[in-house]
Amino acid sequence: MGKRWDSVPVPSVQLNDLDSGTLNRFRERAARSKRLGVEILEEDDGVLIEKLRLMDGEYLKRAAILLFHPDPEQYITGASLRIGYFRSDSDLRYHDDIQGNLFTQVERAMDLLLTKYLQASISYEGVQRVESYPIPEDALREILLNAVAHKDYGSGVPIQISVYDDRILFWNNGQLPEEWTIENLTSKHSSQPFNPDIANAFFRAGMVETWGRGIEKVVQSCQASGIQPPELRYEAPGLWVEFRYRTVDPSIGKTTTQKTTQETTQKTTQEIPQKILAILREKPRASRRQIASILTEISEDGVKYHLAKMKANEQIRHVGPSKGGRWEVLDKSGEKE
């Protein structure tokens, strides 16, 4: 058809099938990045999608479904992301399957990596608590975004992230541009996204660049943090990115085990819903941003995830409009406490 995979039209999906909440959050990101005119951001969803070049005539493109549909896997098999913690190559201890549109996948994956899978060393600057991860957050996010933007979604295989005690590996079923090698990726190169329409939306949201500087930025971030840049391996049909690190407890100067870290992070993750409930009892009109600022150990996106989960479990309910409403904490019978 002479089209890239992500630009193929899908006649069975309509504009009103897309998630309005994700579109509104995209508007917020794009406003901050200043990569879309204010007049476009103020238009309705149909005009915005058209201006993002996500329409083919009267039909939505595959990219629009991946970016803004609440459940892209209804139409695109394997459009998801998987994270697992391994004690060894044959010993998988636990894992998470992350679904939803690509913006949601990136937010959820980053939140899980930082709250559940990776160990943060704790230090203090005066009274300020400082958390340092074995991999710089911006490098982690850049590799994740590259995997999501450049994946071959026609493969039907999820992106896979494997976490070990001393390393983390990203695997993406994607393809390098014709005649490219790993050396092209690690040196100055032009931007040739595998999914141009997806990459354009990420760029407009301020999440990626268009100059092919992603790997260069990762290398610089790792060097600034004193760790080795990741190793890249292209083994058809996919690309491996491997970060190696040691987790060290600065209080005793010895390497700690990921098992201890996972037990701590799992306990913390289990405590977070109770902390959120306590906040909502005291401040029923608290926003996600306010809750995140009170808790400090979880991001705004993490708060959103826990609120949605607690709402589905009938622990809480929201009353009134999205902006200006209030939360009610429910008892076991589903009644307000």
Number of C-alpha atoms within 10 A of each C-alpha: 5 6 8 11 18 21 21 18 21 18 12 9 17 13 18 10 13 21 17 15 11 18 20 13 13 21 20 14 18 22 17 13 14 13 13 20 10 12 8 15 19 11 12 10 18 12 14 18 20 15 14 16 17 26 22 15 9 12 17 23 23 26 27 28 28 24 26 24 26 20 20 23 17 11 15 16 14 17 27 24 23 19 22 18 24 18 14 11 9 7 9 14 11 11 15 13 14 21 21 20 23 28 20 17 22 19 17 19 22 19 19 18 17 18 21 19 25 24 28 19 16 13 14 9 7 7 7 8 10 12 12 13 14 21 24 17 16 13 21 19 18 17 17 21 21 16 23 26 24 20 24 23 26 14 14 14 17 23 25 19 23 19 24 20 22 14 17 22 19 21 21 27 23 24 18 19 11 6 6 10 12 13 10 13 18 17 12 13 13 12 14 14 19 20 19 18 23 23 23 20 22 22 17 22 22 18 17 20 14 15 11 18 17 19 20 16 14 22 17 13 20 21 13 11 15 12 17 15 21 22 13 18 14 16 11 11 12 16 20 20 19 19 20 17 16 16 20 16 15 12 9 8 8 11 11 16 15 21 15 11 19 18 12 15 20 14 12 15 17 11 11 17 17 11 13 19 20 13 17 19 14 9 15 17 18 17 20 17 13 15 20 19 13 13 15 11 14 19 20 18 17 21 22 17 16 15 21 14 14 17 16 11 11 16 20 23 19 15 13 9 8 9 8 10 13 17 20 19 20 16 12 9 9 13 13 12 11
